[in-house]
Amino acid sequence: LVNQLPEANLILLRHLFGVIHHIEQNSGVNQMNAFNLALCIAPNMLWLPSPTGPEEESRSTKKVALLVQLLIENSGDIFGGDIASLF
């Protein structure tokens, strides 16, 4: 799916997850592991197209957080092994 994104979107995601990956690599110092990072940024990345109730929003946020965590943990495989070299 990532390879089907428009080039500009893919570049943005590579850079975003490059930064997030770098932060996660220092989790021993900053306590921001993939799970914590995902909880912080997931609500700002994807959301439901129309307002729903609190229960549905909570379920949606959890699903998005799991997706973001997966992207963080596998960023090298998904966005290329050289993701750390972007910086």
C-alpha positions as CSV (number, residue, x, y, z in Angstrom):
1,L,0.0,0.0,0.0
2,V,2.8,2.4,0.8
3,N,4.2,2.0,-2.7
4,Q,0.8,3.0,-4.1
5,L,0.9,6.4,-2.4
6,P,1.7,9.6,-4.5
7,E,5.4,10.4,-4.4
8,A,5.0,13.5,-2.2
9,N,3.0,11.5,0.4
10,L,5.6,8.7,0.4
11,I,8.4,11.2,0.9
12,L,6.6,12.9,3.8
13,L,5.9,9.5,5.5
14,R,9.5,8.4,5.1
15,H,10.7,11.6,6.7
16,L,8.1,11.5,9.5
17,F,8.8,7.9,10.3
18,G,12.5,8.5,10.0
19,V,12.2,11.1,12.9
20,I,9.9,8.8,14.9
21,H,12.3,5.9,14.4
22,H,15.2,8.0,15.6
23,I,13.2,9.0,18.7
24,E,12.2,5.3,19.3
25,Q,15.9,4.3,19.0
26,N,16.6,6.4,22.1
27,S,13.7,5.0,24.2
28,G,16.1,3.9,26.9
29,V,16.7,7.6,27.6
30,N,13.4,9.3,26.6
31,Q,11.0,6.4,27.5
32,M,9.3,6.9,24.1
33,N,9.0,3.4,22.7
34,A,7.0,2.6,19.6
35,F,3.8,2.1,21.7
36,N,4.1,5.4,23.5
37,L,4.9,7.3,20.3
38,A,2.0,5.6,18.5
39,L,-0.4,6.7,21.3
40,C,0.8,10.3,21.0
41,I,0.7,10.7,17.2
42,A,-2.0,8.3,16.0
43,P,-4.9,10.6,16.8
44,N,-3.4,13.2,14.5
45,M,-2.7,10.9,11.6
46,L,-6.0,9.3,10.8
47,W,-9.5,9.8,12.0
48,L,-13.0,8.9,11.1
49,P,-14.6,10.9,8.3
50,S,-17.7,11.9,10.3
51,P,-18.3,12.5,14.0
52,T,-19.3,9.4,15.9
53,G,-19.8,8.5,19.5
54,P,-17.0,8.3,22.0
55,E,-17.0,4.5,22.0
56,E,-16.5,4.3,18.2
57,E,-13.8,7.0,18.3
58,S,-12.0,5.1,21.1
59,R,-12.0,1.9,19.0
60,S,-10.8,3.8,16.0
61,T,-8.0,5.5,17.8
62,K,-6.8,2.1,19.2
63,K,-6.7,0.6,15.7
64,V,-4.8,3.6,14.3
65,A,-2.4,3.5,17.2
66,L,-1.7,-0.2,16.5
67,L,-1.1,0.6,12.8
68,V,1.3,3.5,13.7
69,Q,3.1,1.2,16.2
70,L,3.5,-1.4,13.4
71,L,4.9,1.3,11.0
72,I,7.3,2.5,13.7
73,E,8.6,-0.9,14.6
74,N,9.0,-1.9,10.9
75,S,9.9,1.4,9.4
76,G,13.2,0.1,8.0
77,D,11.4,-2.7,6.1
78,I,8.5,-0.5,5.0
79,F,10.2,2.7,4.0
80,G,13.7,1.4,3.2
81,G,16.6,0.4,5.3
82,D,18.3,3.7,4.8
83,I,15.5,5.6,6.7
84,A,18.0,6.6,9.5
85,S,20.3,8.2,6.9
86,L,17.6,10.8,6.0
87,F,19.0,12.9,8.8
